[in-house]
Amino acid sequence: MDLESVSDELYSLPREEFTAARNTAAKRTGEQGDRELAKQMGALRRPSTAAWLANLLAREQPDELSVLWCS
């Protein structure tokens, strides 16, 4: 487990589930002895609604984003 894979999983969740899932993952990681990773995980912030929606679009409809960059 690393921060990148954990954050990828967390940021794919519904926005309202982010904080509880982050706290649970950080606690479990700390209990397993990786306190540095647990600290980094705990520092991840819930995305704003706009960021969450953009991330959702990027994950589920990546071709739609190309319109934004090509116009």
PDB file of N, H, CA, C and O in Angstrom:
ATOM      1  N   MET A   1       0.845  -1.167   0.000  1.00  0.00           N
ATOM      2  CA  MET A   1       0.000   0.000   0.000  1.00  0.00           C
ATOM      3  C   MET A   1       0.898   1.240   0.000  1.00  0.00           C
ATOM      4  O   MET A   1       1.876   1.318   0.743  1.00  0.00           O
ATOM      5  N   ASP A   2       0.541   2.203  -0.849  1.00  0.00           N
ATOM      6  H   ASP A   2      -0.254   2.140  -1.453  1.00  0.00           H
ATOM      7  CA  ASP A   2       1.265   3.468  -0.880  1.00  0.00           C
ATOM      8  C   ASP A   2       0.258   4.614  -0.984  1.00  0.00           C
ATOM      9  O   ASP A   2      -0.927   4.396  -1.235  1.00  0.00           O
ATOM     10  N   LEU A   3       0.745   5.817  -0.790  1.00  0.00           N
ATOM     11  H   LEU A   3       1.708   5.994  -0.586  1.00  0.00           H
ATOM     12  CA  LEU A   3      -0.146   6.976  -0.758  1.00  0.00           C
ATOM     13  C   LEU A   3      -0.887   7.154  -2.078  1.00  0.00           C
ATOM     14  O   LEU A   3      -2.063   7.516  -2.084  1.00  0.00           O
ATOM     15  N   GLU A   4      -0.213   6.905  -3.186  1.00  0.00           N
ATOM     16  H   GLU A   4       0.743   6.611  -3.181  1.00  0.00           H
ATOM     17  CA  GLU A   4      -0.841   7.084  -4.494  1.00  0.00           C
ATOM     18  C   GLU A   4      -2.040   6.145  -4.674  1.00  0.00           C
ATOM     19  O   GLU A   4      -3.099   6.577  -5.131  1.00  0.00           O
ATOM     20  N   SER A   5      -1.882   4.887  -4.325  1.00  0.00           N
ATOM     21  H   SER A   5      -1.022   4.536  -3.954  1.00  0.00           H
ATOM     22  CA  SER A   5      -2.995   3.945  -4.504  1.00  0.00           C
ATOM     23  C   SER A   5      -4.135   4.242  -3.531  1.00  0.00           C
ATOM     24  O   SER A   5      -5.307   4.121  -3.888  1.00  0.00           O
ATOM     25  N   VAL A   6      -3.790   4.630  -2.304  1.00  0.00           N
ATOM     26  H   VAL A   6      -2.838   4.729  -2.015  1.00  0.00           H
ATOM     27  CA  VAL A   6      -4.825   4.971  -1.331  1.00  0.00           C
ATOM     28  C   VAL A   6      -5.582   6.213  -1.762  1.00  0.00           C
ATOM     29  O   VAL A   6      -6.811   6.244  -1.698  1.00  0.00           O
ATOM     30  N   SER A   7      -4.863   7.240  -2.201  1.00  0.00           N
ATOM     31  H   SER A   7      -3.865   7.215  -2.253  1.00  0.00           H
ATOM     32  CA  SER A   7      -5.540   8.469  -2.615  1.00  0.00           C
ATOM     33  C   SER A   7      -6.393   8.231  -3.859  1.00  0.00           C
ATOM     34  O   SER A   7      -7.473   8.807  -3.988  1.00  0.00           O
ATOM     35  N   ASP A   8      -5.916   7.388  -4.774  1.00  0.00           N
ATOM     36  H   ASP A   8      -5.038   6.920  -4.669  1.00  0.00           H
ATOM     37  CA  ASP A   8      -6.710   7.065  -5.956  1.00  0.00           C
ATOM     38  C   ASP A   8      -8.036   6.419  -5.548  1.00  0.00           C
ATOM     39  O   ASP A   8      -9.094   6.754  -6.082  1.00  0.00           O
ATOM     40  N   GLU A   9      -7.962   5.505  -4.610  1.00  0.00           N
ATOM     41  H   GLU A   9      -7.103   5.234  -4.176  1.00  0.00           H
ATOM     42  CA  GLU A   9      -9.171   4.849  -4.127  1.00  0.00           C
ATOM     43  C   GLU A   9     -10.096   5.844  -3.414  1.00  0.00           C
ATOM     44  O   GLU A   9     -11.303   5.854  -3.657  1.00  0.00           O
ATOM     45  N   LEU A  10      -9.539   6.663  -2.551  1.00  0.00           N
ATOM     46  H   LEU A  10      -8.559   6.654  -2.353  1.00  0.00           H
ATOM     47  CA  LEU A  10     -10.355   7.621  -1.805  1.00  0.00           C
ATOM     48  C   LEU A  10     -11.034   8.631  -2.724  1.00  0.00           C
ATOM     49  O   LEU A  10     -12.217   8.930  -2.558  1.00  0.00           O
ATOM     50  N   TYR A  11     -10.284   9.157  -3.694  1.00  0.00           N
ATOM     51  H   TYR A  11      -9.324   8.914  -3.829  1.00  0.00           H
ATOM     52  CA  TYR A  11     -10.858  10.174  -4.574  1.00  0.00           C
ATOM     53  C   TYR A  11     -11.822   9.602  -5.607  1.00  0.00           C
ATOM     54  O   TYR A  11     -12.440  10.350  -6.364  1.00  0.00           O
ATOM     55  N   SER A  12     -11.952   8.272  -5.639  1.00  0.00           N
ATOM     56  H   SER A  12     -11.450   7.664  -5.024  1.00  0.00           H
ATOM     57  CA  SER A  12     -12.953   7.667  -6.532  1.00  0.00           C
ATOM     58  C   SER A  12     -14.290   7.460  -5.813  1.00  0.00           C
ATOM     59  O   SER A  12     -15.292   7.126  -6.444  1.00  0.00           O
ATOM     60  N   LEU A  13     -14.300   7.657  -4.504  1.00  0.00           N
ATOM     61  H   LEU A  13     -13.485   7.928  -3.992  1.00  0.00           H
ATOM     62  CA  LEU A  13     -15.517   7.467  -3.716  1.00  0.00           C
ATOM     63  C   LEU A  13     -16.479   8.631  -3.889  1.00  0.00           C
ATOM     64  O   LEU A  13     -16.077   9.713  -4.317  1.00  0.00           O
ATOM     65  N   PRO A  14     -17.753   8.414  -3.557  1.00  0.00           N
ATOM     66  CA  PRO A  14     -18.659   9.553  -3.472  1.00  0.00           C
ATOM     67  C   PRO A  14     -18.102  10.560  -2.460  1.00  0.00           C
ATOM     68  O   PRO A  14     -17.569  10.163  -1.424  1.00  0.00           O
ATOM     69  N   ARG A  15     -18.220  11.834  -2.746  1.00  0.00           N
ATOM     70  H   ARG A  15     -18.653  12.156  -3.588  1.00  0.00           H
ATOM     71  CA  ARG A  15     -17.604  12.885  -1.939  1.00  0.00           C
ATOM     72  C   ARG A  15     -17.971  12.783  -0.466  1.00  0.00           C
ATOM     73  O   ARG A  15     -17.127  13.013   0.401  1.00  0.00           O
ATOM     74  N   GLU A  16     -19.221  12.441  -0.175  1.00  0.00           N
ATOM     75  H   GLU A  16     -19.907  12.254  -0.879  1.00  0.00           H
ATOM     76  CA  GLU A  16     -19.675  12.395   1.213  1.00  0.00           C
ATOM     77  C   GLU A  16     -19.079  11.214   1.993  1.00  0.00           C
ATOM     78  O   GLU A  16     -19.163  11.186   3.221  1.00  0.00           O
ATOM     79  N   GLU A  17     -18.487  10.255   1.303  1.00  0.00           N
ATOM     80  H   GLU A  17     -18.420  10.279   0.306  1.00  0.00           H
ATOM     81  CA  GLU A  17     -17.859   9.102   1.961  1.00  0.00           C
ATOM     82  C   GLU A  17     -16.365   9.292   2.199  1.00  0.00           C
ATOM     83  O   GLU A  17     -15.738   8.503   2.906  1.00  0.00           O
ATOM     84  N   PHE A  18     -15.799  10.338   1.608  1.00  0.00           N
ATOM     85  H   PHE A  18     -16.309  10.979   1.033  1.00  0.00           H
ATOM     86  CA  PHE A  18     -14.353  10.521   1.618  1.00  0.00           C
ATOM     87  C   PHE A  18     -13.762  10.578   3.026  1.00  0.00           C
ATOM     88  O   PHE A  18     -12.845   9.819   3.340  1.00  0.00           O
ATOM     89  N   THR A  19     -14.271  11.459   3.866  1.00  0.00           N
ATOM     90  H   THR A  19     -15.016  12.076   3.611  1.00  0.00           H
ATOM     91  CA  THR A  19     -13.653  11.690   5.175  1.00  0.00           C
ATOM     92  C   THR A  19     -13.659  10.445   6.051  1.00  0.00           C
ATOM     93  O   THR A  19     -12.638  10.106   6.649  1.00  0.00           O
ATOM     94  N   ALA A  20     -14.779   9.770   6.131  1.00  0.00           N
ATOM     95  H   ALA A  20     -15.609  10.046   5.645  1.00  0.00           H
ATOM     96  CA  ALA A  20     -14.857   8.565   6.961  1.00  0.00           C
ATOM     97  C   ALA A  20     -13.923   7.478   6.427  1.00  0.00           C
ATOM     98  O   ALA A  20     -13.245   6.804   7.203  1.00  0.00           O
ATOM     99  N   ALA A  21     -13.886   7.309   5.117  1.00  0.00           N
ATOM    100  H   ALA A  21     -14.437   7.856   4.486  1.00  0.00           H
ATOM    101  CA  ALA A  21     -13.014   6.287   4.525  1.00  0.00           C
ATOM    102  C   ALA A  21     -11.545   6.644   4.738  1.00  0.00           C
ATOM    103  O   ALA A  21     -10.732   5.763   5.021  1.00  0.00           O
ATOM    104  N   ARG A  22     -11.197   7.920   4.606  1.00  0.00           N
ATOM    105  H   ARG A  22     -11.857   8.635   4.376  1.00  0.00           H
ATOM    106  CA  ARG A  22      -9.819   8.358   4.842  1.00  0.00           C
ATOM    107  C   ARG A  22      -9.408   8.089   6.282  1.00  0.00           C
ATOM    108  O   ARG A  22      -8.327   7.559   6.539  1.00  0.00           O
ATOM    109  N   ASN A  23     -10.270   8.455   7.211  1.00  0.00           N
ATOM    110  H   ASN A  23     -11.148   8.885   7.002  1.00  0.00           H
ATOM    111  CA  ASN A  23      -9.953   8.259   8.625  1.00  0.00           C
ATOM    112  C   ASN A  23      -9.792   6.787   8.972  1.00  0.00           C
ATOM    113  O   ASN A  23      -8.891   6.417   9.726  1.00  0.00           O
ATOM    114  N   THR A  24     -10.661   5.952   8.426  1.00  0.00           N
ATOM    115  H   THR A  24     -11.392   6.253   7.814  1.00  0.00           H
ATOM    116  CA  THR A  24     -10.574   4.511   8.663  1.00  0.00           C
ATOM    117  C   THR A  24      -9.275   3.950   8.090  1.00  0.00           C
ATOM    118  O   THR A  24      -8.590   3.170   8.751  1.00  0.00           O
ATOM    119  N   ALA A  25      -8.938   4.339   6.874  1.00  0.00           N
ATOM    120  H   ALA A  25      -9.495   4.973   6.337  1.00  0.00           H
ATOM    121  CA  ALA A  25      -7.717   3.841   6.234  1.00  0.00           C
ATOM    122  C   ALA A  25      -6.475   4.304   6.991  1.00  0.00           C
ATOM    123  O   ALA A  25      -5.541   3.527   7.188  1.00  0.00           O
ATOM    124  N   ALA A  26      -6.462   5.564   7.414  1.00  0.00           N
ATOM    125  H   ALA A  26      -7.221   6.196   7.254  1.00  0.00           H
ATOM    126  CA  ALA A  26      -5.309   6.092   8.154  1.00  0.00           C
ATOM    127  C   ALA A  26      -5.161   5.382   9.496  1.00  0.00           C
ATOM    128  O   ALA A  26      -4.046   5.049   9.900  1.00  0.00           O
ATOM    129  N   LYS A  27      -6.257   5.153  10.178  1.00  0.00           N
ATOM    130  H   LYS A  27      -7.162   5.424   9.851  1.00  0.00           H
ATOM    131  CA  LYS A  27      -6.206   4.466  11.475  1.00  0.00           C
ATOM    132  C   LYS A  27      -5.687   3.042  11.310  1.00  0.00           C
ATOM    133  O   LYS A  27      -4.823   2.599  12.068  1.00  0.00           O
ATOM    134  N   ARG A  28      -6.213   2.328  10.323  1.00  0.00           N
ATOM    135  H   ARG A  28      -6.915   2.687   9.708  1.00  0.00           H
ATOM    136  CA  ARG A  28      -5.792   0.947  10.080  1.00  0.00           C
ATOM    137  C   ARG A  28      -4.298   0.889   9.722  1.00  0.00           C
ATOM    138  O   ARG A  28      -3.571   0.016  10.194  1.00  0.00           O
ATOM    139  N   THR A  29      -3.864   1.820   8.894  1.00  0.00           N
ATOM    140  H   THR A  29      -4.455   2.529   8.510  1.00  0.00           H
ATOM    141  CA  THR A  29      -2.457   1.859   8.491  1.00  0.00           C
ATOM    142  C   THR A  29      -1.557   2.156   9.689  1.00  0.00           C
ATOM    143  O   THR A  29      -0.494   1.554   9.839  1.00  0.00           O
ATOM    144  N   GLY A  30      -1.984   3.075  10.527  1.00  0.00           N
ATOM    145  H   GLY A  30      -2.848   3.564  10.405  1.00  0.00           H
ATOM    146  CA  GLY A  30      -1.218   3.374  11.731  1.00  0.00           C
ATOM    147  C   GLY A  30      -1.137   2.185  12.661  1.00  0.00           C
ATOM    148  O   GLY A  30      -0.085   1.915  13.241  1.00  0.00           O
ATOM    149  N   GLU A  31      -2.242   1.470  12.808  1.00  0.00           N
ATOM    150  H   GLU A  31      -3.096   1.689  12.337  1.00  0.00           H
ATOM    151  CA  GLU A  31      -2.265   0.284  13.659  1.00  0.00           C
ATOM    152  C   GLU A  31      -1.369  -0.823  13.122  1.00  0.00           C
ATOM    153  O   GLU A  31      -0.869  -1.653  13.881  1.00  0.00           O
ATOM    154  N   GLN A  32      -1.171  -0.828  11.807  1.00  0.00           N
ATOM    155  H   GLN A  32      -1.577  -0.154  11.190  1.00  0.00           H
ATOM    156  CA  GLN A  32      -0.297  -1.828  11.185  1.00  0.00           C
ATOM    157  C   GLN A  32       1.168  -1.417  11.267  1.00  0.00           C
ATOM    158  O   GLN A  32       2.050  -2.152  10.821  1.00  0.00           O
ATOM    159  N   GLY A  33       1.425  -0.245  11.838  1.00  0.00           N
ATOM    160  H   GLY A  33       0.709   0.352  12.201  1.00  0.00           H
ATOM    161  CA  GLY A  33       2.792   0.173  12.086  1.00  0.00           C
ATOM    162  C   GLY A  33       3.384   1.197  11.137  1.00  0.00           C
ATOM    163  O   GLY A  33       4.497   1.670  11.366  1.00  0.00           O
ATOM    164  N   ASP A  34       2.672   1.553  10.079  1.00  0.00           N
ATOM    165  H   ASP A  34       1.768   1.170   9.893  1.00  0.00           H
ATOM    166  CA  ASP A  34       3.218   2.537   9.135  1.00  0.00           C
ATOM    167  C   ASP A  34       2.664   3.918   9.502  1.00  0.00           C
ATOM    168  O   ASP A  34       1.734   4.420   8.872  1.00  0.00           O
ATOM    169  N   ARG A  35       3.249   4.505  10.518  1.00  0.00           N
ATOM    170  H   ARG A  35       4.005   4.097  11.030  1.00  0.00           H
ATOM    171  CA  ARG A  35       2.748   5.786  11.034  1.00  0.00           C
ATOM    172  C   ARG A  35       2.966   6.941  10.055  1.00  0.00           C
ATOM    173  O   ARG A  35       2.153   7.863  10.000  1.00  0.00           O
ATOM    174  N   GLU A  36       4.040   6.901   9.294  1.00  0.00           N
ATOM    175  H   GLU A  36       4.701   6.152   9.339  1.00  0.00           H
ATOM    176  CA  GLU A  36       4.302   7.968   8.317  1.00  0.00           C
ATOM    177  C   GLU A  36       3.234   7.971   7.228  1.00  0.00           C
ATOM    178  O   GLU A  36       2.698   9.026   6.889  1.00  0.00           O
ATOM    179  N   LEU A  37       2.923   6.796   6.677  1.00  0.00           N
ATOM    180  H   LEU A  37       3.359   5.939   6.952  1.00  0.00           H
ATOM    181  CA  LEU A  37       1.873   6.716   5.664  1.00  0.00           C
ATOM    182  C   LEU A  37       0.535   7.099   6.269  1.00  0.00           C
ATOM    183  O   LEU A  37      -0.255   7.781   5.616  1.00  0.00           O
ATOM    184  N   ALA A  38       0.263   6.689   7.476  1.00  0.00           N
ATOM    185  H   ALA A  38       0.905   6.136   8.006  1.00  0.00           H
ATOM    186  CA  ALA A  38      -0.996   7.048   8.136  1.00  0.00           C
ATOM    187  C   ALA A  38      -1.111   8.563   8.277  1.00  0.00           C
ATOM    188  O   ALA A  38      -2.188   9.125   8.079  1.00  0.00           O
ATOM    189  N   LYS A  39      -0.017   9.220   8.614  1.00  0.00           N
ATOM    190  H   LYS A  39       0.858   8.764   8.774  1.00  0.00           H
ATOM    191  CA  LYS A  39      -0.012  10.683   8.735  1.00  0.00           C
ATOM    192  C   LYS A  39      -0.283  11.341   7.378  1.00  0.00           C
ATOM    193  O   LYS A  39      -1.059  12.293   7.288  1.00  0.00           O
ATOM    194  N   GLN A  40       0.355  10.834   6.340  1.00  0.00           N
ATOM    195  H   GLN A  40       0.985  10.061   6.413  1.00  0.00           H
ATOM    196  CA  GLN A  40       0.150  11.371   4.994  1.00  0.00           C
ATOM    197  C   GLN A  40      -1.299  11.166   4.541  1.00  0.00           C
ATOM    198  O   GLN A  40      -1.901  12.049   3.930  1.00  0.00           O
ATOM    199  N   MET A  41      -1.842   9.996   4.850  1.00  0.00           N
ATOM    200  H   MET A  41      -1.353   9.278   5.346  1.00  0.00           H
ATOM    201  CA  MET A  41      -3.227   9.710   4.476  1.00  0.00           C
ATOM    202  C   MET A  41      -4.176  10.646   5.223  1.00  0.00           C
ATOM    203  O   MET A  41      -5.128  11.163   4.637  1.00  0.00           O
ATOM    204  N   GLY A  42      -3.924  10.862   6.491  1.00  0.00           N
ATOM    205  H   GLY A  42      -3.151  10.442   6.967  1.00  0.00           H
ATOM    206  CA  GLY A  42      -4.759  11.741   7.286  1.00  0.00           C
ATOM    207  C   GLY A  42      -4.741  13.178   6.807  1.00  0.00           C
ATOM    208  O   GLY A  42      -5.679  13.933   7.063  1.00  0.00           O
ATOM    209  N   ALA A  43      -3.676  13.562   6.111  1.00  0.00           N
ATOM    210  H   ALA A  43      -2.914  12.949   5.902  1.00  0.00           H
ATOM    211  CA  ALA A  43      -3.552  14.928   5.597  1.00  0.00           C
ATOM    212  C   ALA A  43      -4.302  15.136   4.284  1.00  0.00           C
ATOM    213  O   ALA A  43      -4.455  16.274   3.841  1.00  0.00           O
ATOM    214  N   LEU A  44      -4.771  14.064   3.656  1.00  0.00           N
ATOM    215  H   LEU A  44      -4.647  13.139   4.016  1.00  0.00           H
ATOM    216  CA  LEU A  44      -5.531  14.216   2.407  1.00  0.00           C
ATOM    217  C   LEU A  44      -6.831  14.952   2.710  1.00  0.00           C
ATOM    218  O   LEU A  44      -7.504  14.650   3.695  1.00  0.00           O
ATOM    219  N   ARG A  45      -7.176  15.897   1.884  1.00  0.00           N
ATOM    220  H   ARG A  45      -6.630  16.143   1.083  1.00  0.00           H
ATOM    221  CA  ARG A  45      -8.372  16.701   2.099  1.00  0.00           C
ATOM    222  C   ARG A  45      -9.495  16.274   1.174  1.00  0.00           C
ATOM    223  O   ARG A  45      -9.276  15.884   0.027  1.00  0.00           O
ATOM    224  N   ARG A  46     -10.697  16.359   1.704  1.00  0.00           N
ATOM    225  H   ARG A  46     -10.875  16.675   2.636  1.00  0.00           H
ATOM    226  CA  ARG A  46     -11.870  16.062   0.884  1.00  0.00           C
ATOM    227  C   ARG A  46     -11.905  17.062  -0.258  1.00  0.00           C
ATOM    228  O   ARG A  46     -11.714  18.258  -0.040  1.00  0.00           O
ATOM    229  N   PRO A  47     -12.148  16.590  -1.470  1.00  0.00           N
ATOM    230  CA  PRO A  47     -12.153  17.511  -2.613  1.00  0.00           C
ATOM    231  C   PRO A  47     -13.365  18.432  -2.579  1.00  0.00           C
ATOM    232  O   PRO A  47     -14.422  18.083  -2.052  1.00  0.00           O
ATOM    233  N   SER A  48     -13.185  19.606  -3.149  1.00  0.00           N
ATOM    234  H   SER A  48     -12.327  19.890  -3.577  1.00  0.00           H
ATOM    235  CA  SER A  48     -14.329  20.504  -3.318  1.00  0.00           C
ATOM    236  C   SER A  48     -15.314  19.818  -4.269  1.00  0.00           C
ATOM    237  O   SER A  48     -14.964  18.855  -4.951  1.00  0.00           O
ATOM    238  N   THR A  49     -16.508  20.309  -4.304  1.00  0.00           N
ATOM    239  H   THR A  49     -16.793  21.092  -3.750  1.00  0.00           H
ATOM    240  CA  THR A  49     -17.507  19.723  -5.207  1.00  0.00           C
ATOM    241  C   THR A  49     -17.039  19.811  -6.656  1.00  0.00           C
ATOM    242  O   THR A  49     -17.184  18.850  -7.411  1.00  0.00           O
ATOM    243  N   ALA A  50     -16.482  20.949  -7.048  1.00  0.00           N
ATOM    244  H   ALA A  50     -16.365  21.730  -6.434  1.00  0.00           H
ATOM    245  CA  ALA A  50     -16.012  21.125  -8.424  1.00  0.00           C
ATOM    246  C   ALA A  50     -14.880  20.146  -8.742  1.00  0.00           C
ATOM    247  O   ALA A  50     -14.868  19.536  -9.811  1.00  0.00           O
ATOM    248  N   ALA A  51     -13.932  19.996  -7.819  1.00  0.00           N
ATOM    249  H   ALA A  51     -13.941  20.492  -6.950  1.00  0.00           H
ATOM    250  CA  ALA A  51     -12.818  19.066  -8.047  1.00  0.00           C
ATOM    251  C   ALA A  51     -13.327  17.637  -8.104  1.00  0.00           C
ATOM    252  O   ALA A  51     -12.880  16.848  -8.936  1.00  0.00           O
ATOM    253  N   TRP A  52     -14.260  17.299  -7.223  1.00  0.00           N
ATOM    254  H   TRP A  52     -14.623  17.939  -6.547  1.00  0.00           H
ATOM    255  CA  TRP A  52     -14.810  15.948  -7.220  1.00  0.00           C
ATOM    256  C   TRP A  52     -15.522  15.654  -8.543  1.00  0.00           C
ATOM    257  O   TRP A  52     -15.363  14.573  -9.110  1.00  0.00           O
ATOM    258  N   LEU A  53     -16.311  16.625  -9.036  1.00  0.00           N
ATOM    259  H   LEU A  53     -16.441  17.503  -8.576  1.00  0.00           H
ATOM    260  CA  LEU A  53     -17.017  16.423 -10.304  1.00  0.00           C
ATOM    261  C   LEU A  53     -16.045  16.296 -11.480  1.00  0.00           C
ATOM    262  O   LEU A  53     -16.244  15.463 -12.364  1.00  0.00           O
ATOM    263  N   ALA A  54     -15.004  17.115 -11.490  1.00  0.00           N
ATOM    264  H   ALA A  54     -14.842  17.791 -10.772  1.00  0.00           H
ATOM    265  CA  ALA A  54     -13.997  17.029 -12.560  1.00  0.00           C
ATOM    266  C   ALA A  54     -13.292  15.675 -12.520  1.00  0.00           C
ATOM    267  O   ALA A  54     -13.040  15.077 -13.565  1.00  0.00           O
ATOM    268  N   ASN A  55     -12.977  15.195 -11.332  1.00  0.00           N
ATOM    269  H   ASN A  55     -13.182  15.681 -10.482  1.00  0.00           H
ATOM    270  CA  ASN A  55     -12.332  13.891 -11.179  1.00  0.00           C
ATOM    271  C   ASN A  55     -13.266  12.781 -11.656  1.00  0.00           C
ATOM    272  O   ASN A  55     -12.838  11.856 -12.347  1.00  0.00           O
ATOM    273  N   LEU A  56     -14.527  12.875 -11.289  1.00  0.00           N
ATOM    274  H   LEU A  56     -14.875  13.626 -10.728  1.00  0.00           H
ATOM    275  CA  LEU A  56     -15.512  11.888 -11.716  1.00  0.00           C
ATOM    276  C   LEU A  56     -15.617  11.864 -13.241  1.00  0.00           C
ATOM    277  O   LEU A  56     -15.655  10.792 -13.846  1.00  0.00           O
ATOM    278  N   LEU A  57     -15.662  13.032 -13.854  1.00  0.00           N
ATOM    279  H   LEU A  57     -15.631  13.902 -13.363  1.00  0.00           H
ATOM    280  CA  LEU A  57     -15.712  13.118 -15.307  1.00  0.00           C
ATOM    281  C   LEU A  57     -14.453  12.508 -15.925  1.00  0.00           C
ATOM    282  O   LEU A  57     -14.539  11.772 -16.908  1.00  0.00           O
ATOM    283  N   ALA A  58     -13.305  12.804 -15.362  1.00  0.00           N
ATOM    284  H   ALA A  58     -13.235  13.402 -14.563  1.00  0.00           H
ATOM    285  CA  ALA A  58     -12.038  12.269 -15.891  1.00  0.00           C
ATOM    286  C   ALA A  58     -11.997  10.753 -15.798  1.00  0.00           C
ATOM    287  O   ALA A  58     -11.441  10.095 -16.677  1.00  0.00           O
ATOM    288  N   ARG A  59     -12.569  10.198 -14.759  1.00  0.00           N
ATOM    289  H   ARG A  59     -13.020  10.732 -14.044  1.00  0.00           H
ATOM    290  CA  ARG A  59     -12.562   8.745 -14.570  1.00  0.00           C
ATOM    291  C   ARG A  59     -13.584   8.040 -15.463  1.00  0.00           C
ATOM    292  O   ARG A  59     -13.303   6.984 -16.030  1.00  0.00           O
ATOM    293  N   GLU A  60     -14.757   8.630 -15.580  1.00  0.00           N
ATOM    294  H   GLU A  60     -14.986   9.488 -15.120  1.00  0.00           H
ATOM    295  CA  GLU A  60     -15.855   7.940 -16.263  1.00  0.00           C
ATOM    296  C   GLU A  60     -16.060   8.354 -17.713  1.00  0.00           C
ATOM    297  O   GLU A  60     -16.586   7.573 -18.505  1.00  0.00           O
ATOM    298  N   GLN A  61     -15.661   9.550 -18.071  1.00  0.00           N
ATOM    299  H   GLN A  61     -15.233  10.185 -17.427  1.00  0.00           H
ATOM    300  CA  GLN A  61     -15.842  10.043 -19.438  1.00  0.00           C
ATOM    301  C   GLN A  61     -14.601  10.809 -19.902  1.00  0.00           C
ATOM    302  O   GLN A  61     -14.702  11.992 -20.226  1.00  0.00           O
ATOM    303  N   PRO A  62     -13.447  10.169 -19.940  1.00  0.00           N
ATOM    304  CA  PRO A  62     -12.211  10.901 -20.262  1.00  0.00           C
ATOM    305  C   PRO A  62     -12.236  11.570 -21.634  1.00  0.00           C
ATOM    306  O   PRO A  62     -11.582  12.594 -21.829  1.00  0.00           O
ATOM    307  N   ASP A  63     -12.978  11.010 -22.581  1.00  0.00           N
ATOM    308  H   ASP A  63     -13.509  10.178 -22.422  1.00  0.00           H
ATOM    309  CA  ASP A  63     -13.035  11.616 -23.902  1.00  0.00           C
ATOM    310  C   ASP A  63     -13.721  12.976 -23.876  1.00  0.00           C
ATOM    311  O   ASP A  63     -13.438  13.838 -24.707  1.00  0.00           O
ATOM    312  N   GLU A  64     -14.621  13.162 -22.921  1.00  0.00           N
ATOM    313  H   GLU A  64     -14.851  12.462 -22.245  1.00  0.00           H
ATOM    314  CA  GLU A  64     -15.323  14.454 -22.804  1.00  0.00           C
ATOM    315  C   GLU A  64     -14.363  15.568 -22.392  1.00  0.00           C
ATOM    316  O   GLU A  64     -14.583  16.730 -22.735  1.00  0.00           O
ATOM    317  N   LEU A  65     -13.311  15.230 -21.667  1.00  0.00           N
ATOM    318  H   LEU A  65     -13.132  14.286 -21.389  1.00  0.00           H
ATOM    319  CA  LEU A  65     -12.358  16.247 -21.240  1.00  0.00           C
ATOM    320  C   LEU A  65     -11.519  16.781 -22.397  1.00  0.00           C
ATOM    321  O   LEU A  65     -11.064  17.925 -22.360  1.00  0.00           O
ATOM    322  N   SER A  66     -11.315  15.965 -23.414  1.00  0.00           N
ATOM    323  H   SER A  66     -11.684  15.037 -23.444  1.00  0.00           H
ATOM    324  CA  SER A  66     -10.504  16.415 -24.548  1.00  0.00           C
ATOM    325  C   SER A  66     -11.134  17.615 -25.230  1.00  0.00           C
ATOM    326  O   SER A  66     -10.426  18.430 -25.821  1.00  0.00           O
ATOM    327  N   VAL A  67     -12.439  17.736 -25.161  1.00  0.00           N
ATOM    328  H   VAL A  67     -13.015  17.074 -24.681  1.00  0.00           H
ATOM    329  CA  VAL A  67     -13.131  18.886 -25.736  1.00  0.00           C
ATOM    330  C   VAL A  67     -12.677  20.176 -25.050  1.00  0.00           C
ATOM    331  O   VAL A  67     -12.537  21.211 -25.702  1.00  0.00           O
ATOM    332  N   LEU A  68     -12.451  20.116 -23.759  1.00  0.00           N
ATOM    333  H   LEU A  68     -12.565  19.275 -23.229  1.00  0.00           H
ATOM    334  CA  LEU A  68     -12.022  21.286 -23.011  1.00  0.00           C
ATOM    335  C   LEU A  68     -10.629  21.752 -23.429  1.00  0.00           C
ATOM    336  O   LEU A  68     -10.363  22.953 -23.464  1.00  0.00           O
ATOM    337  N   TRP A  69      -9.742  20.815 -23.746  1.00  0.00           N
ATOM    338  H   TRP A  69      -9.958  19.839 -23.718  1.00  0.00           H
ATOM    339  CA  TRP A  69      -8.368  21.161 -24.078  1.00  0.00           C
ATOM    340  C   TRP A  69      -8.194  21.493 -25.551  1.00  0.00           C
ATOM    341  O   TRP A  69      -7.226  22.152 -25.930  1.00  0.00           O
ATOM    342  N   CYS A  70      -9.120  21.045 -26.377  1.00  0.00           N
ATOM    343  H   CYS A  70      -9.906  20.510 -26.069  1.00  0.00           H
ATOM    344  CA  CYS A  70      -8.950  21.258 -27.830  1.00  0.00           C
ATOM    345  C   CYS A  70      -9.747  22.440 -28.352  1.00  0.00           C
ATOM    346  O   CYS A  70      -9.643  22.772 -29.532  1.00  0.00           O
ATOM    347  N   SER A  71     -10.534  23.081 -27.511  1.00  0.00           N
ATOM    348  H   SER A  71     -10.618  22.811 -26.552  1.00  0.00           H
ATOM    349  CA  SER A  71     -11.330  24.192 -28.042  1.00  0.00           C
ATOM    350  C   SER A  71     -10.616  25.509 -27.919  1.00  0.00           C
ATOM    351  O   SER A  71     -11.152  26.542 -28.320  1.00  0.00           O
TER     352      SER A  71
END
